[in-house]
Every structure is written in C-alpha cells, then in structure tokens.
C-alpha cells in the first residue's frame, strides 16, 4: 500500500512541476533589506524576533522580540549568516541588495546575546541545538573561532546530558514527574549540534547518542503510514512508552465514518512536526549512510506530500477539520519541508528530480499565499501554536528556511541567482504574486487532474490489492 501511495505522490509532483514556476521573491532585494532593518531595530539589551503580530491588529506583521533564553533565538542570527552564504554564491549587486550589510559581522554581533546561554539557560532544554546554528555557521567561515567552538561544544554537552541510555533518547521537555520522560519529534533537528561538536572533538559518545535517539524515534514516533506523533512519553526507569500524543496538533485521535462503519483513526498529524521528521532523518542519513534513516525520511516525505490539499497550501495540521473555514496554513512547515526535500534530493539520486520538484512546488505555493512585502517578516500565514491561538503570523524560522531553501537551489545548480531555472531544472521563473488568479487556476487544474489520476489509476490498484 505504501508503494501505491508513493507512486501517486511522485506521479503528481513530477507531472505538475514540469510547469511550476520558481518564485522571484526567493531572491528579492526585499529579503536583505528587511533583514538588515530588523537587525538595526533589535533592542538593547538584545532580544530576538520570534513571531509577528497577526493580521487583525493595527500594526500587523510587526516583529515581537523575546529574551535570548528562548528556543527560537538562534534563527535570526543564522539568517544573517545565510545571507552571507547567498552573497558568496551570487555576489552583491544593486539589484539583489546583498551589499546592504556585512552579514558576517552582523551575525557575530547579534549572536553575542546567546553566549551566556552556554552555561546558564532554563528555557532552552533540548533546543540548545537550534540556538547553536549561528555558531555552526561561523565555524564554516572561521574554523578557529574560539567563541564559536566553545559555544557549540557547550551546547552539545548540554544536550548530551539530557540523554537516557534506558530510554535511548535525549529528553525534550522537563516535567514535574521525573519518571515522565518526554520526547518530541522536533528534537531530530537538535541532533545536528552533536555532529558539529563531534567534528571538533572526536567524541564518539556524541554520535552514539545521536544514533540512539534517531533509532528510538524511528521506532516510536512513526505510524505505519509514515505520519508522526508529536510527543512520545516514556517511563524513565523502564524505557517503556507511556503515551503518544500531540501538543501543537489538532487532536490525538479522530473518529472516521465510512459508509455504515466507524472506527477511531489515530492519525492527526501536525505538519511542522512532519517537516522536522523529514528534514531530521534526511540529515541523519547524510551523516551516517544508514539506509534505515533514508527510508524513514522518504516515508515522512511521502506522507507530507500526499497530504497537501488540492489547493497546494500546507495546513497547520494535515487532518484538522476544514470547517469552520479557513483551516489555518503554516508557512513555516512548508519552508522546513522544502529544505528537507532538497536535502533528500541530494541524498536519493534515483528520486532526486521528484523530491526537488516537490520542494519547488511547495515554495511556489507558499510564496503565492504568504509573501507579504508590507510586513517586517518575509512570510505571513505561519501557525506558531494553534491550540494557543497563535496563528496567521510571520515566524522567524519560517523566514530562515525560506532563505536557506533558495540558497540550496543555487548550490544544487537548479536555479540561478536571479531566480531563473537552469538547464538542469524543469521549472521556469515568474512572479507568482503578480498572477495570483492564474496560480489559483493552475492549482485548481492540478486538483482536477489529481482526482482523475486517483480515480482511474490508483483507486483500482488499491481495491485490487485489498
């Protein structure tokens, strides 16, 4: 059955992306202009943007800043380093505005507020990995930078101290009950700091922890269909799974009616968690060449792609009800998934075109929906936490992964620095925001053809194999 689903997804995306457009906004001069304006507006003592005000207030799209001891604090400094990467790839011109700042110096100066967290943080918990991002980027520029070396090693030590050999994972959230050992799917992305520190120190314990965490997560966070639980709770003294649930998704289960039969179907899937899983396991395969991790990334990717609705917009939860409308999107889930798919394209040559085309399709659709030139953020329509009523915002990590996705497209030779597809890409450049009506018509046409394909080809195969 999984093969049939994968066939359907890959057929759909390989077909539609032959005419999918690469959005010009990925390389817009507004990106460096907005980022440098935000950098110049950071408060003193320094705080970092996490999300914006929402659309229905008097100042929509205005960044809200938070203290450094917040899990998202590394993403804005990392965005500055990402623009340095783009400047190195593309050069600085009047058109692209990449000469607006010395991105490395800005990255270094804005990262200073994170240094004190190396040995004094209460809120980061497992997210020391995310906060290490700008220091890891600094080491690519200056491998001898002692500040960055100390930061990466300290944050890796922090994460390693949260590891339980009984459970096989690093603890994500602290709990009042010490026997309740909580692990969330997001933690797959924090494992990168262990690999970065290992490269500096040669400490193999760090990669043993990363491998153990990934293997345990692969077993317990994934459902048979490739979807993921957001949260798995273990008993810390036995290692047994106590409970599987969501925290930011819609619900732990749903009741499905099929004709006269009904059953409880446990598959509410928080889209950003699915994107973290896709990217995290692709990254683990990149480090280890463990094909189990590759297959897990493929499963996560297949589920993500096959559950994007016919309008092409990634919802905050794939299975949340569509009524009352509208079901909020999550632009950050879209950009994270696009990065994961582009990494997967580099690791899975047999399916590279399909994965990269799917990433371009997602970037096209999220740009059409969420690019907002009047906001301080690059994108709108992010869902920080729907159960907490925090949605329809810009999100700093959504913007970060929007920038890095474009960088990856250039590095892979799929796109030129002006957003034009290269000969190795099947896509062409245009401005989706300027032709939203035609884009929606294209999405509707895609939906119609998908229904035909499913009805004529896929559904009979499913029935035949039952």
C-alpha positions, 0 to 999 in steps of 0.5 A, a space after each residue: 500500500 505504501 508503494 501505491 501511495 508513493 507512486 501517486 505522490 511522485 506521479 503528481 509532483 513530477 507531472 505538475 512541476 514540469 510547469 511550476 514556476 520558481 518564485 522571484 521573491 526567493 531572491 528579492 532585494 526585499 529579503 536583505 533589506 528587511 533583514 538588515 532593518 530588523 537587525 538595526 531595530 533589535 533592542 538593547 539589551 538584545 532580544 530576538 524576533 520570534 513571531 509577528 503580530 497577526 493580521 487583525 491588529 493595527 500594526 500587523 506583521 510587526 516583529 515581537 522580540 523575546 529574551 535570548 533564553 528562548 528556543 527560537 533565538 538562534 534563527 535570526 542570527 543564522 539568517 544573517 549568516 545565510 545571507 552571507 552564504 547567498 552573497 558568496 554564491 551570487 555576489 552583491 549587486 544593486 539589484 539583489 541588495 546583498 551589499 546592504 550589510 556585512 552579514 558576517 559581522 552582523 551575525 557575530 554581533 547579534 549572536 553575542 546575546 546567546 553566549 551566556 546561554 552556554 552555561 546558564 539557560 532554563 528555557 532552552 532544554 533540548 533546543 540548545 541545538 537550534 540556538 547553536 546554528 549561528 555558531 555552526 555557521 561561523 565555524 564554516 567561515 572561521 574554523 578557529 573561532 574560539 567563541 564559536 567552538 566553545 559555544 557549540 561544544 557547550 551546547 552539545 554537552 548540554 544536550 548530551 546530558 539530557 540523554 537516557 541510555 534506558 530510554 535511548 533518547 535525549 529528553 525534550 521537555 522537563 516535567 514535574 514527574 521525573 519518571 515522565 520522560 518526554 520526547 518530541 519529534 522536533 528534537 531530530 533537528 537538535 541532533 545536528 549540534 552533536 555532529 558539529 561538536 563531534 567534528 571538533 572533538 572526536 567524541 564518539 559518545 556524541 554520535 552514539 547518542 545521536 544514533 540512539 535517539 534517531 533509532 528510538 524515534 524511528 521506532 516510536 514516533 512513526 505510524 505505519 503510514 509514515 505520519 508522526 506523533 508529536 510527543 512520545 512519553 516514556 517511563 524513565 526507569 523502564 524505557 517503556 512508552 507511556 503515551 503518544 500524543 500531540 501538543 501543537 496538533 489538532 487532536 490525538 485521535 479522530 473518529 472516521 465514518 465510512 459508509 455504515 462503519 466507524 472506527 477511531 483513526 489515530 492519525 492527526 498529524 501536525 505538519 511542522 512536526 512532519 517537516 522536522 521528521 523529514 528534514 531530521 532523518 534526511 540529515 541523519 542519513 547524510 551523516 551516517 549512510 544508514 539506509 534505515 534513516 533514508 527510508 524513514 525520511 522518504 516515508 515522512 516525505 511521502 506522507 507530507 506530500 500526499 497530504 497537501 490539499 488540492 489547493 497546494 497550501 500546507 495546513 497547520 495540521 494535515 487532518 484538522 477539520 476544514 470547517 469552520 473555514 479557513 483551516 489555518 496554513 503554516 508557512 513555516 512547515 512548508 519552508 522546513 519541508 522544502 529544505 528537507 526535500 532538497 536535502 533528500 534530493 541530494 541524498 536519493 539520486 534515483 528520486 532526486 528530480 521528484 523530491 526537488 520538484 516537490 520542494 519547488 512546488 511547495 515554495 511556489 505555493 507558499 510564496 503565492 499565499 504568504 509573501 507579504 512585502 508590507 510586513 517586517 517578516 518575509 512570510 505571513 500565514 505561519 501557525 506558531 501554536 494553534 491550540 494557543 491561538 497563535 496563528 496567521 503570523 510571520 515566524 522567524 524560522 519560517 523566514 530562515 528556511 525560506 532563505 536557506 531553501 533558495 540558497 540550496 537551489 543555487 548550490 544544487 545548480 537548479 536555479 540561478 541567482 536571479 531566480 531563473 531555472 537552469 538547464 538542469 531544472 524543469 521549472 521556469 521563473 515568474 512572479 507568482 504574486 503578480 498572477 495570483 488568479 492564474 496560480 489559483 487556476 493552475 492549482 485548481 487544474 492540478 486538483 482536477 487532474 489529481 482526482 482523475 489520476 486517483 480515480 482511474 489509476 490508483 483507486 483500482 490498484 488499491 481495491 485490487 490489492 485489498 
